[in-house]
Amino acid sequence: MKAITWHGKHDVRCDTVDDPEILNPRDAIIRITSTAICGSDLHLYDGYVPQMMPGDILGHEFMGEVVEIGAKSTLKKGQRVIVPFPISCGQCFHCKKQQFSCCDNSNPADKQDIGREQLGQPMAGIFGYSHMTGGYSGGQAEYVRVPYSDVGPFVIPDDSIDDDKVLFMTDILPTGWMAAENCDIEPGDTVAVWGCGPVGLFAVQSAFLMGAKRVIAIDHFPARLELAAKFGAETINFEHSKVYEALQDMTGGVGPDASIDCVGLEAHGLYLDNVLDQIKVSTFLGTDRGHVIRQIIMATRKGGNVSIPGVYGGFLDKFPLGAMMEKGLTVKTGQTHVQKYTEPLYAAIVEDKIDTTFLISHRMPLEAGPEGYQKFHDEQDTYTKIVLKPGMAAAA
């Protein structure tokens, strides 16, 4: 089969690889009908995740048709399913608490030491996202093996619903939703969202649906800020305004009630702390560029909430811990417990409460995946979201 594979920094390829096989009675094989390039895939593309190996199959946002099942799978051949990006057993302590992205069993035992040494505990398995998260093949391919298929996949009840409406239930929609939920939004709140990529835009929608009176979206790509504004957000272009000062002016000197970091470890901008972070990253003296989370802690009002769906991978210095403590901020973060949200988000999509299709800027055949990565990386103001379609004819 064809699959998008990682071979090093800024080097992804469309290779011919072995077809997946059933390895466990709870497995299923899915024929991919739609798969997307995620913003967090760019961290792999940029070489920020050291546990990647040449030939690893990428992709954790995908859906398709069940074509083969193990003896203990609850799926049926022919069903259309979306597949959450975290792989969860459904039976461990965390899964029973609906903390699916913290599953204790989905990361194979021989891979768990990587996370234990770097993070204190092993991570759950994730499709197509390094050997720290299990080394599982991802879904930017024609077929994929889905472990624990009796727990993760969500069957789409209505075959008439197009892939575009439900594909993002695999990751970015529930990630934006959980990011807003972690803010404990009360009616009348002002919520600031740093980063108007796919997760940030869904966080904007979600914050309004949860009762926020105002949402302030922060980015530097005009097209993304325009998309945020269409949902009712006020906007700040950080290349034209000083974000802290602008937020103070917009909130009467109080600061946002809640702030959401949808940027993560690759913050942009010519700021002193960011330049120092970049130097440290380039000389292997640091791992993450944390300008946004520092700015958020300084800008959020006293007693406010901070939500961090943006990916961080290592250690960060010059962290304003004193401000966080003295201001009494509540901080919530983590990978998304996607399985917890699939049913209510599907209902919201069917009832037209949440729009997902607005985000898709480009559709490409799977074979064009390497070009898609390059475009999504270098032209983010134009390429807001790329969906890859196995079997789609290449442009003439």
N, C-alpha and C positions, 0 to 999 in steps of 0.2 A: 504494500500500500504506500501511498504518498503521505509524508508528514513533514512538518516544519521542525527542524532540529537546530540545536544550539552548538556552535563550534568555537566560541570565544567572543570577546568584546566586539560588538557591532558586526558579528558574523553569524547570521542565521541562514539556513539553506532549506530548500525543499528536496528531501531525499526519499529514496525508495527504501523502506524498512520492512521488517517482518510483521505480518498481521498479528494482532493480539490473540491470545488463547485463554480459555477458562482455566484458572489455576486453583480456584477455591469454589466449593459448592454455593457460596453466596455471591459469586461473580455474575456479571452480565457483560455482553459485548454490545456496544452501541454503534450503529452506523451514523456518522456525524452528518447532520444536514446544515447546521450553522455553527460557527465558532468565531470568537472575537479576539482581537488583540487588546489586552488590558493595559492600563497605565502602569500597573505594577510589573507587567512583563518588560517594561522598559528598564527597570532596575536590573533585570537579567541581561538585557541587551547592552546595557552600559557596564556590565561586568562587576556590579556591586555585590553580587551574591557569590561568595567563593566556593560554595559546595556544588556548583554545576560541573558536569562532565561532558566532553565533546560527544555529540550524538544524542544527547537527551532530547526527548520530544516535548515541545512547549505546549502551553495552552491550558487554561483552567476555566474558561467561559465557553461552554458548549452544550449542545442539545442534539437529539437525534432519535432514531428508531431502534428499538430493541430487536436484535437479530439472533442472539444466542443467549441462553441462560443456564446457570448452574442448578444443581438439584435442589438447593435451598433458597434460590431467588424467588421473590414474590411477584416479579414482573412477568409479563407475557410477551411473546414475540409479536411484533407489529405495533406495540404501544409507542406513542411519542412521549419523550421524557426530557425534562431539563435536569441537569446534574449539578448539585451544589459543589463549589470548589473545595470545601473541606471534606475529607473522607472520615466518616464517623461510624463507629461500631454499633451505637445505639444501646449498649449494655453496660458500659463502664460508669463510674461515679459521675463524671462530667456529663456524659450523654444523658443520663437520667435526670440531670438538673437542666437539660436543654442548653448546655454549654458545649455545643457540638464541635466547635473549632478547637476545643481543648481535649479532644478524645485521647485517652491513654493507650488505646490498642491499635489505632490505624497506622501508626508509624512503626515499621518492622523493627524488631529488637536490635538487629545489627546496625540500624541507622540512628538509634536513639541517643547514643553517646555524643553525637555532634551537637544536638540541641542542649543536652544536659550540661556540656562543658561551656557552651556559649551563652545560654539563657537561664541555666539553673534547673530547667525541666525540659524534657523532649517535647517538641511540637507535635501536633496532630499531622496526619498525612494530608498533602495537598497535591492535586494533579499538576504535573508539569512545572514544579517549582523547587527544584534542587533536591539534593540527597539529604539535607537537613530535615526536609518534610517528607521523607520516605523514598525519594527517587522514582516516584510513579510517572509513567508516561502520560503526557497531557493529551488534550483533545483537539489540538490544531493538526488534525490528521483525518484520514478517511474512516478509521475505526478506532475505538478505545475500549480497554477493559475497565469496568467499573467494579471495584471491590465493595462489599457490603451493600449490594444493590437492593437489598430488602429494607434499607434505612434511608439512603441518600436520594435517589431519583424521585422526582415528582411527576406523576403521570398527568399529561394535559388532557382534561376530560373532553374538550371540544376540539375536534380535528379541524374545524373551520378557522380556528385562530392561527394567524400567521406566526412563523418563527420570530419575526422582528418584535412582536408584542411581548413575548415571554422569555426570549433568550437572556435578557439581563437579570432575570430572577436567579441566575446561577451565581452572581457575585455583586455587580456594582449597584443594582437596585436595593437589595437588602443591606448592602454596606452603607449606602447613603441613609437608608431608613434607620438602621441601628445607630448610626452616628448621631442622628437627630434625637432618637429615643434616649440615648445616653446623656443628652442635655437636660433631661427632666423639664421640658418646656412647659411653662405656665402661660395661660392666656395673657396676651399683652407683652410678652417677652420680645426683646430684640436679640437676634441670633446673627453672629458674624461667621461667614464661611470663607476660609482661606483656600483658594484653589477652585477654579470652575471647570475642571475636567469632568469626566463622566460621574465620578462619585460625588464631587462637589455639587453638580447640577441636580442630582437626585437628592442630595441633602437639603438643597434649597427647597425643592418641592415638598419634601417630607416635613421640614420645619414648619412650613405654612399649614400643611394638613394637620399638624399636631398642635396648632393654636398660636404660633408666633405671630405677633403683630407686624414686626418688621424683620426682614432678612437683608443683611448687607454682604454682598459677594465681592471678593477681593481676588484680582488676577491681573495679568498684563496683556492677555490676548483679547483684542477687541471683539472677535466673533463669539468667544466664550462669554464675555461679559454681556453681550447682547442677548445670548440665550438665557442667561440668568435674569436679565431685566424683563424678558417676556413672561417669566413666572411671577413677576412683581417685586423682584429684589432691587434694592438700591445698590449701586456699584462703586467700587474704588479701583482705579488703575494704579498699581503701586509704582509704576514708572513715572506717573504724573503727580502723585500725591504722597505725602508721608503718612503711612497707614495709621500709626498710633495717634498722631495729631488729628487726622481726619475722623477717626472713630470717636475721639474725645469731643470734637465739634458736633458730630451727628447725634451724640447721646447726652448732650448737656454736661459733659465732664464726668459722667458716671462710668462709661464703658459698657460693652455688650453684656447682657445677662448670661449669655452662653457663647462659646466660640468653638468652631470645628476645624481641625487641622486635616484638610484633604490633600496635603502636599507630601508630607513625609520626608524621607532622608535626602532627597535631591532638591532642596530649596534653591531658587534662583534669585538673582539680584546682586548688584554691586554694593554690598554692605560690608563693613569691616569684619563682623563676625563670620559672615558667609565666605569672604575671601580667605580668612584664616582657616576656616573649615575645609575649603577647597584645597588649600596648600597641604593640609594634614592628610586629606584623603589621597592626594596625588603622591605623597611621600610615604604612605602607609603608616602614618602616625595617628590616623583617625579613621572612622568609618562613615559617619553620618554628617550631613549638613543640616543643622538644626535652627536656622534663622527663624523659620515660621513659628515653631513651638515656643521659642524664646519670646518672640513678639506677642504671641497669643497670651502668654502668662502675664506679661506686662500690661496688656490692653484690657483684659477681661475685668469686669467690675469686681469689687470685693464681695466675697460670698457667692461668686458665680460658678458656672460649670464649664469644664473644658472636656471636649470629646476628641479623641485621636484615632480616626480610622486610617490615616496615612501610614504607610509602612515605614518602620524603623528597624534596623538590623543589628546595631551594635552599641557602641559607647559614645556618649556625647558629653563634652566638657562645657564649661561656662554656662551651665544650666541654672536658671534663676530660682533655685530651690527656696531661697529666703522669701522671694516675692510670692511664690506659690503657697508657702506656709502662712506667712503673715497676712495675706489677703483671704485666707480661708477658702481656697479654691477646691472644688471637687473635680477630680480627674478620672475619666473612664476611657478605656481603650481596649484594643484586642482585635484579633481576626473575627470575622463575622460568623455568627451562629446561623448560617443560611437556612438550615432545615427548620428552624423555629419560625421562620417568616414566610415560607413558601405559600401556604394556604391563604393567609390574610392578604398577601400581596397579589396573589393570583385573582382573588375576589375584587381587589381594588382596580386591577387592570381591566377585568371584565366589565366593571361598573363605570369605567372611564374616569375614575378618580385620579389615576396616575397615568401619565403619558410616558412612553418609552421610545417610541419610534423617532421622535424629533432628534434624537442624539446621533443617529446613523448618518454619517456624511458620505461614506464610500462602501461599496460592496465589491469584493474581488474574488477571483477563483483562488482556491487553496494554493495553487502553484505560485501565485503572486505574493505569497506571504512575506518573503524577504524584502520585496519592494514596499509592502505595507508597513513593515517594521521601520524601515528607513524614513518613509513619509510621516508616519505617526510620531517619530522621534524628532524630525527636523522641521516639520510644517504643522505644528499643533494648532495654529490658528485656522487652518483649513481642514485638517484631518481630525475631527472631533472624536469619531469612532469608526473603526473599520471592522466589517463583518466579512469573514472568509467563508466561501461556499464551495465545499467539495463538489466536483461535477459541473460547476459553472463554466461555461465556455469563456476562454480568454478573449480579451478585446482584440479586434483585428488591427 
